[in-house]
């Protein structure tokens, strides 16, 4: 296989079968052989004499040649006992306590099996409504979103990552203003992406500055009115602030609802590209467009014949997945097989444009996107109709919008997903996104710097005799080719990265693909840090005018968990983030080595002063004692009440904190590390929220710190910190959050989620 070393690492770490000692027991080729053989077996259900071996060989070849790859759950689970192969699910959330917690349980089962879930909370009655059955008062959709969020935190997918969710609320829900701001704190509801479901009527009212009605979902009564423009401004402001919420044009999702007799589409999968009915699932796959071009006369051109063959095989593969899939709950099995939706998309589109010599941010680039997706859509529909002739149409075909047409096997056939780790495996750009960076520096084990350059750019520069390490370092420092005089203008025109592409061109490209996509298009509109709220508003309005089904934006630097900053894209005189990541790792290594040699905690003082605070935690009472002497805070003790708790864990935390304090560690750093840690037993207290035993410890330390004459720490400790910091510059937590928590490489946003293109780590929310 022609995979990169990086792809090999990702496959070995996240996809290969492992034994009880966590050692891989299959190779990468064996992984694809396992998947191909498992998916090919579905052919026998329709033809007992089918040549399954030949089908398996065709599937294997397409995957190992990196021409087509299915979504991650299929690669992970096909041919294994779990056998859950779909990535996208939508579950209903009905307006009763029993049904809400049934949805929580079902979501946990989906996350455990590797899937992501979407929910609409629009059916839940607003906060403050009377609950007739109990005489109590409803707590509202956002409170229950937090319940789902906590459950997600507790369930890891296949031991590799936490689950991902989409939370949607209709714009006419009475709690819409609270929903828009529910993620203003980046630490809240952090396993969810959220989007407002916007109607055409609301958009028209917003453009005209008119009022619109808020409707109680449980009664249908009008609960009040808001000014649509003011609400729209609030959505824009929140998105400008940290990228949340996104918006989905809910009427457009239902305009393309293939079986409206089954109800309205209310939600999508976590990245927003797959609208689904309640209990529907969908399996996705992507064609690698880099493998769909060929050289002729020294120039590249699209190999349309190969693309048609690959589309045909991919639809066959995805339809087979529906049959061999082991669904997490019976309702999903039943509903999915009634419509048989699949979502074929693409990856490597930006790379393809570079090979073809077409600028992403140009009319020619947009035209190529439209033409390419029209071709894929046409051939995917034809492949699905061919399967229908052999296997039958999807069961609800007779009541679908296609009932007067030729029978078709799958209610939908195309979706543009962000592709995440799939594009890392294929070694190409993600989905239909522009490339984020053309070069970066990687530190290798012997301490040398290795400059990694995008292969298409490198080949072009070498062909013209322009390549040098010095030039690459300039590109890394700038984050772009656009302001480097040594690079010819025709190269600058074609080789553009995400921040060279204006938000308008991002949206125009999204609309070009949406025009010929059954479902939706996952696309992040990148804004520079200096972008204004008005610019965000203009992009939302343009997306509405051009027929997009939703919008996700990200303004660089707008979250504490800062994603990759490249060079000077923000007009800041910063070192490039890729270099910062390397320097951070090296500095961390150096400081760790020094601390091993030199750092010892000072002895515990004979006499201390302190404070003991009783804190209610989810599993009882916790008593936290924080002591200090003339040198500052020096120790922490904990004790649990009669109702239990986690005595060993809280005692361990206290001991480690005490050692850290007497070793001279900054008190605020310790507070920042402990504060906000969550456990499933979180409860609220008057005036504050305690999320765990470590969080309670942090808050008591903070209280003692503030009580010491309004100074963060006594003078002696401040002096000690100054001396320590002079020798060892501190590494701030916010700096580490700019990089992957697993490998330290820079991370970036794709489709509303964070993805590390070095090791494959990803997180939505």
Residue pairs with C-beta under 8 A, 6 or more apart in sequence:
1 28
1 29
1 64
1 66
2 65
2 66
3 11
3 28
3 66
3 425
3 427
4 427
6 424
6 427
6 757
6 758
7 424
7 425
7 426
7 427
8 28
9 759
10 421
10 424
10 425
10 759
10 760
11 28
11 31
11 425
12 24
12 28
13 759
13 760
14 72
14 76
14 160
14 421
14 760
15 31
15 72
15 75
15 76
16 24
16 25
16 26
16 27
16 28
16 31
17 24
17 25
17 26
17 31
17 34
17 80
18 24
18 25
19 25
26 34
29 64
31 75
32 60
32 63
32 64
33 56
33 60
34 78
34 79
34 80
35 59
35 63
35 70
35 74
35 75
35 78
35 79
36 56
36 57
36 59
36 60
36 63
37 56
37 79
38 78
38 79
38 324
39 56
39 59
39 70
39 74
39 78
39 317
39 320
39 321
39 324
40 52
40 53
40 55
40 56
40 59
40 320
41 52
41 320
41 324
42 319
42 320
42 321
42 322
42 323
42 324
43 50
43 51
43 52
43 55
43 320
44 50
44 52
45 323
46 390
46 391
47 390
55 316
58 313
59 313
59 317
61 67
62 68
62 310
62 313
62 314
62 317
63 69
63 70
65 291
66 288
66 291
66 425
66 426
66 427
67 287
67 288
67 291
67 292
67 310
68 285
68 286
68 287
68 288
68 310
68 313
68 314
68 317
69 75
69 285
69 286
69 288
69 347
69 422
69 425
69 426
70 85
70 283
70 284
70 285
70 317
70 318
70 321
71 85
71 86
71 87
71 283
71 284
71 285
71 417
71 422
72 87
72 114
72 420
72 421
72 422
73 84
73 85
73 86
73 87
73 113
73 114
73 115
73 283
74 85
74 86
74 283
74 285
74 321
76 114
76 158
77 83
77 84
77 85
77 113
77 114
77 158
78 85
78 321
78 324
82 113
82 114
82 158
82 326
83 324
83 325
83 326
84 113
84 114
84 115
84 325
84 326
84 327
84 328
85 283
85 321
85 324
85 325
85 326
86 115
86 281
86 282
86 283
86 321
86 325
86 327
86 336
87 114
87 115
87 116
87 269
87 282
87 283
87 284
87 417
88 115
88 116
88 118
88 269
88 274
88 276
88 281
88 282
88 283
88 284
88 343
89 110
89 115
89 116
89 117
89 118
89 269
89 276
89 280
89 281
89 328
89 332
90 117
90 118
90 119
90 266
90 267
90 268
90 269
90 276
90 277
90 278
90 279
90 280
91 103
91 106
91 107
91 110
91 117
91 118
91 119
91 278
91 279
92 99
92 103
92 119
92 120
92 123
92 266
92 278
92 279
93 99
93 100
93 103
93 119
93 120
93 121
93 123
93 124
93 144
94 100
94 103
94 123
95 123
95 124
95 125
95 217
95 218
100 124
100 144
100 147
101 147
103 119
103 148
104 147
104 148
104 151
106 328
106 329
107 117
107 119
107 148
107 151
107 152
107 163
107 165
108 151
108 152
108 154
108 155
109 328
109 329
110 116
110 117
110 163
110 328
110 329
111 117
111 152
111 155
111 156
111 157
111 162
111 163
112 155
112 157
112 328
113 157
113 158
113 328
114 157
114 158
115 157
115 163
115 281
115 328
116 163
116 164
116 165
116 166
116 269
116 270
116 271
116 764
117 163
117 164
117 165
117 166
117 269
117 270
118 165
118 166
118 168
118 267
118 268
118 269
118 270
118 274
118 276
119 148
119 165
119 166
119 167
119 168
119 267
120 168
120 169
120 170
120 197
120 266
120 267
121 141
121 142
121 144
121 145
121 167
121 168
121 169
121 179
122 141
122 168
122 169
122 170
122 173
122 197
122 217
122 266
123 217
123 218
124 138
124 140
124 141
124 144
124 217
125 131
125 138
125 140
125 216
125 217
125 218
126 138
126 140
126 141
126 173
126 174
126 175
126 216
126 217
126 223
127 138
127 139
127 140
127 141
127 142
127 143
127 175
127 178
128 137
128 138
128 140
129 137
129 138
129 216
129 218
130 136
130 137
130 138
131 137
131 138
140 175
140 178
141 169
141 173
141 175
141 179
142 175
142 178
142 179
142 182
142 189
145 167
145 182
145 189
145 192
146 188
146 189
148 165
148 167
148 192
149 165
149 189
149 190
149 191
149 192
149 765
150 678
150 680
150 682
151 680
152 162
152 163
152 164
152 165
152 191
152 192
153 162
153 191
153 678
153 680
154 680
155 162
155 163
156 162
157 163
161 761
161 762
161 763
162 191
162 763
163 191
164 191
164 193
164 270
164 271
164 753
164 763
164 764
164 765
165 191
165 192
165 193
165 270
165 764
165 765
166 192
166 193
166 194
166 195
166 267
166 268
166 269
166 270
166 271
166 272
167 189
167 192
167 193
167 194
167 195
168 194
168 195
168 196
168 197
168 248
168 266
168 267
168 268
169 175
169 176
169 179
169 194
169 196
169 197
170 176
170 196
170 197
170 199
170 217
170 250
171 196
171 197
171 198
171 199
171 202
171 212
171 231
172 199
172 202
172 212
172 213
172 214
172 215
173 179
173 214
173 215
173 217
174 214
174 215
174 216
174 223
174 224
176 196
176 214
176 226
176 231
177 226
177 231
177 234
179 194
179 196
179 245
180 196
180 231
180 234
180 235
180 238
180 245
181 234
181 238
182 188
182 189
182 194
183 189
183 190
183 192
183 194
183 238
183 242
183 244
183 245
184 238
184 241
184 242
186 242
186 559
186 560
186 561
187 676
189 765
190 765
191 764
191 765
192 764
192 765
193 244
193 246
193 270
193 271
193 272
193 552
193 752
193 753
193 764
193 765
194 244
194 245
194 246
195 245
195 246
195 247
195 248
195 268
195 272
195 550
196 235
196 245
196 246
196 247
196 248
197 248
197 250
197 266
198 247
198 248
198 249
198 250
199 249
199 250
199 251
200 249
200 251
200 252
201 212
202 212
202 228
202 231
202 232
203 232
203 249
203 544
205 211
205 212
205 228
205 229
206 228
206 229
206 231
206 232
207 229
207 541
208 228
208 229
209 227
209 228
209 229
210 227
210 228
210 229
211 225
211 226
211 227
211 228
212 225
212 226
212 228
213 222
213 224
213 225
214 222
214 223
214 224
214 225
214 226
215 221
215 222
215 223
216 222
216 223
232 537
232 540
233 533
233 537
235 245
235 247
235 540
236 533
236 536
236 537
236 540
237 533
238 244
238 245
239 245
239 246
239 536
239 553
240 531
240 532
240 533
240 536
240 553
240 555
240 558
241 558
242 558
242 559
243 552
243 553
243 554
243 555
243 558
243 559
243 749
243 752
246 272
246 550
246 551
246 552
246 553
246 752
247 540
247 550
247 551
248 268
248 272
248 275
248 549
248 550
249 544
249 548
249 549
249 550
250 265
250 266
252 547
252 549
253 265
253 268
253 275
253 520
253 549
254 260
254 264
254 265
256 275
256 518
256 519
257 264
257 265
257 275
257 277
257 401
258 339
258 400
258 401
258 402
258 411
258 412
259 277
259 338
259 339
259 396
259 399
259 400
259 401
259 411
260 401
261 396
261 399
262 277
262 338
262 339
262 396
263 277
263 278
265 275
265 276
265 277
266 278
267 275
267 276
268 274
268 275
268 276
268 520
268 550
269 276
269 282
270 752
270 753
270 764
270 765
271 417
271 418
271 522
271 751
271 752
271 753
271 764
272 520
272 522
272 550
272 552
272 751
272 752
273 343
273 345
273 415
273 416
273 417
273 418
273 519
273 520
273 521
273 522
273 751
274 282
274 284
274 343
274 415
274 417
274 519
274 520
275 519
275 520
275 549
276 282
276 341
277 335
277 339
278 335
279 331
279 332
279 334
279 335
279 336
280 332
280 335
280 336
280 339
280 341
281 327
281 332
281 335
281 336
282 336
282 341
282 342
282 343
282 412
282 415
282 519
283 318
283 321
283 322
283 325
283 342
283 343
284 318
284 342
284 343
284 344
284 345
284 415
284 417
285 314
285 317
285 318
285 342
285 343
285 344
285 345
286 344
286 345
286 346
286 347
286 417
286 419
286 422
286 423
286 431
287 307
287 310
287 311
287 314
287 344
287 345
287 346
287 347
287 376
288 346
288 347
288 348
288 426
288 428
289 346
289 347
289 348
289 349
289 351
289 352
289 372
289 428
290 348
290 351
290 352
290 355
290 426
290 428
291 306
291 310
291 348
292 302
292 303
292 306
292 307
292 310
292 352
293 300
293 301
293 302
293 303
293 352
293 355
293 356
294 300
294 301
294 303
294 306
299 357
300 355
300 356
300 357
301 356
302 352
302 356
302 372
304 375
307 375
307 376
307 379
308 375
308 379
311 344
311 376
311 379
311 380
311 383
312 379
312 382
312 383
312 386
314 344
314 380
315 342
315 344
315 380
315 383
315 384
315 387
315 410
315 413
316 383
316 387
318 342
318 343
318 344
318 410
319 340
319 342
319 384
319 387
319 391
319 409
319 410
321 342
322 336
322 337
322 340
322 342
325 336
327 333
327 336
337 395
338 394
338 395
338 396
339 394
339 395
339 396
339 410
339 411
339 412
340 394
340 395
340 409
340 410
340 411
341 410
341 411
341 412
341 519
342 410
342 412
342 413
343 412
343 413
343 414
343 415
343 417
343 518
343 519
344 376
344 380
344 413
344 414
344 415
345 414
345 415
345 416
345 417
345 419
345 431
345 517
346 372
346 373
346 376
346 416
346 431
346 432
347 419
347 422
347 423
347 426
347 428
347 429
347 430
347 431
348 423
348 426
348 428
348 429
349 369
349 372
349 429
349 431
349 432
349 433
350 360
350 429
350 432
350 433
350 434
350 435
351 428
351 429
351 435
351 456
353 359
353 360
353 365
353 368
353 494
354 456
354 457
354 494
354 495
355 456
356 368
357 494
358 364
358 365
358 368
358 494
359 365
359 493
359 494
359 496
360 434
360 496
360 501
360 505
360 509
361 434
361 496
361 500
361 501
361 502
361 505
362 493
362 505
365 505
365 509
366 505
366 508
366 509
366 512
367 512
369 432
369 509
369 512
369 513
370 512
370 513
370 515
370 516
373 414
373 416
373 512
373 513
373 515
373 516
373 517
374 515
374 516
376 414
376 516
377 413
377 414
377 516
377 517
377 518
380 413
380 414
381 408
381 413
383 413
384 408
384 409
384 410
384 413
385 406
385 407
385 408
385 409
387 409
387 410
388 394
388 406
388 407
388 408
388 409
389 407
391 409
392 407
392 409
393 407
393 408
393 409
394 400
394 408
394 409
394 410
394 411
396 411
397 403
397 407
397 408
400 411
402 408
402 411
412 518
412 519
413 518
414 516
414 517
414 518
414 519
415 517
415 518
415 519
415 520
416 431
416 432
416 513
416 514
416 517
416 519
416 520
416 521
416 522
416 523
417 431
417 522
417 751
418 430
418 431
418 433
418 522
418 524
418 750
418 751
418 753
418 755
419 430
419 431
419 750
420 430
420 750
420 751
420 753
420 755
420 760
420 762
421 755
421 760
421 762
423 429
423 430
423 431
423 757
424 757
424 760
429 435
430 750
430 755
430 757
431 522
431 523
431 750
431 751
432 509
432 510
432 513
432 521
432 523
433 498
433 523
433 524
433 750
434 496
434 497
434 498
434 500
434 501
434 506
435 454
435 496
435 497
435 498
436 497
436 498
436 564
436 566
436 748
437 476
437 479
437 497
437 564
437 566
437 578
438 453
438 454
438 457
438 475
438 481
438 495
438 497
439 451
439 452
439 453
439 454
439 457
439 472
439 475
439 476
440 451
440 452
440 476
440 576
440 578
440 579
440 746
441 449
441 450
441 451
441 452
441 473
441 476
441 578
441 579
441 582
442 449
442 450
442 451
442 452
442 582
443 449
443 450
443 582
443 585
443 586
444 450
449 582
451 469
451 472
451 473
451 476
453 472
457 495
458 467
460 491
460 495
461 467
461 471
461 491
464 488
466 486
466 487
466 488
471 484
471 486
471 487
474 484
474 486
475 481
475 484
476 567
476 576
476 578
476 579
477 567
477 568
477 575
477 576
478 484
478 567
478 568
479 497
479 499
479 565
479 566
479 567
479 568
479 569
479 576
480 496
480 497
480 499
480 500
480 566
480 567
480 569
481 487
481 491
481 492
481 495
481 496
481 497
482 492
482 496
482 500
484 492
497 566
498 526
499 526
499 528
499 556
499 566
499 569
501 526
503 525
503 526
503 527
503 531
503 535
503 538
503 539
503 553
504 538
504 539
504 542
506 523
506 524
506 525
506 526
506 539
507 525
507 539
507 542
507 543
507 546
507 548
507 551
508 542
508 546
509 523
510 521
510 523
510 525
510 543
510 548
511 543
511 546
511 547
511 548
513 521
513 523
514 520
514 521
514 547
514 548
514 549
515 547
520 549
520 550
521 548
521 549
522 552
522 750
522 751
522 752
523 552
523 751
524 552
524 553
524 554
524 749
524 750
524 751
524 752
525 539
525 551
525 552
525 553
525 554
526 553
526 554
526 556
526 749
527 535
527 536
527 553
527 554
527 555
527 556
528 555
528 556
528 569
528 570
528 571
529 555
529 556
529 557
529 558
529 569
529 570
529 571
529 572
530 570
530 571
531 555
536 553
536 555
539 551
539 553
540 551
543 550
543 551
552 751
552 752
554 563
554 749
556 563
556 565
556 569
556 570
557 565
557 570
560 734
560 737
561 737
561 738
561 754
562 734
562 737
562 738
563 738
563 746
563 747
563 748
563 749
563 754
564 577
564 578
564 738
564 746
564 747
564 748
565 572
565 574
565 576
565 577
565 738
566 576
566 577
566 578
567 574
567 576
568 574
574 580
575 583
577 738
577 746
578 746
580 735
580 738
581 738
581 739
581 744
581 745
581 746
584 731
584 735
584 736
584 739
584 744
585 744
587 729
587 731
588 731
591 728
591 731
594 728
599 663
599 664
600 663
601 659
601 662
601 663
602 631
602 634
602 662
602 663
602 664
603 662
604 634
604 635
604 662
605 629
605 631
605 634
607 629
608 627
608 628
608 629
608 634
608 635
609 627
609 628
609 629
610 625
610 626
610 627
610 628
610 704
611 625
611 626
611 700
611 703
611 704
611 707
612 623
612 624
612 625
613 623
613 624
613 626
613 700
613 703
614 621
614 622
614 623
615 621
615 622
615 623
615 624
615 685
615 690
615 696
615 699
615 700
616 622
616 683
616 685
616 690
617 645
617 681
617 683
617 690
617 692
617 693
617 696
618 679
618 680
618 681
618 682
618 683
619 643
619 644
619 645
619 646
619 681
620 640
620 641
620 642
620 643
620 644
620 645
621 640
621 641
621 642
621 643
621 645
622 638
622 639
622 640
622 641
622 645
622 650
622 693
622 696
623 638
623 639
623 640
623 641
624 636
624 637
624 638
624 654
624 696
624 697
624 700
625 636
625 637
625 638
625 639
626 633
626 635
626 636
626 700
626 701
626 703
626 704
627 633
627 634
627 635
627 636
627 637
628 634
628 704
628 708
628 714
630 714
630 716
631 714
631 716
631 717
631 720
632 661
632 667
632 708
632 713
632 714
632 716
632 717
633 661
633 667
633 701
633 704
633 705
633 713
633 717
634 658
634 661
634 662
635 658
635 661
635 662
636 654
636 657
636 658
636 661
636 697
636 700
636 701
637 654
638 647
638 650
638 651
638 653
638 654
638 693
638 697
639 647
640 646
640 647
640 650
645 693
646 679
646 693
649 693
650 693
650 694
650 697
653 674
653 693
653 694
653 697
654 697
657 670
657 674
657 697
657 701
660 670
661 667
661 670
664 720
664 721
664 724
666 721
666 730
667 701
667 705
667 712
667 713
667 717
668 705
668 712
669 730
669 733
670 698
670 701
671 698
671 701
671 702
671 705
672 733
673 698
673 733
674 694
674 695
674 697
674 698
674 701
675 695
675 698
675 699
675 702
676 691
676 695
677 691
677 692
677 694
677 695
678 691
678 692
678 695
679 691
679 692
679 693
681 692
682 689
682 690
682 691
682 692
683 690
688 699
690 696
690 699
705 712
705 713
706 712
708 714
711 718
712 718
713 721
738 746
738 747
739 745
739 746
739 747
740 746
740 747
740 756
740 758
740 759
740 761
741 761
742 756
742 759
742 761
743 756
743 758
743 759
743 761
745 756
745 757
745 758
745 759
746 756
747 754
747 755
747 756
747 761
748 754
748 755
748 757
749 755
752 764
753 762
753 763
753 764
753 765
754 762
754 763
754 764
755 761
755 762
756 762
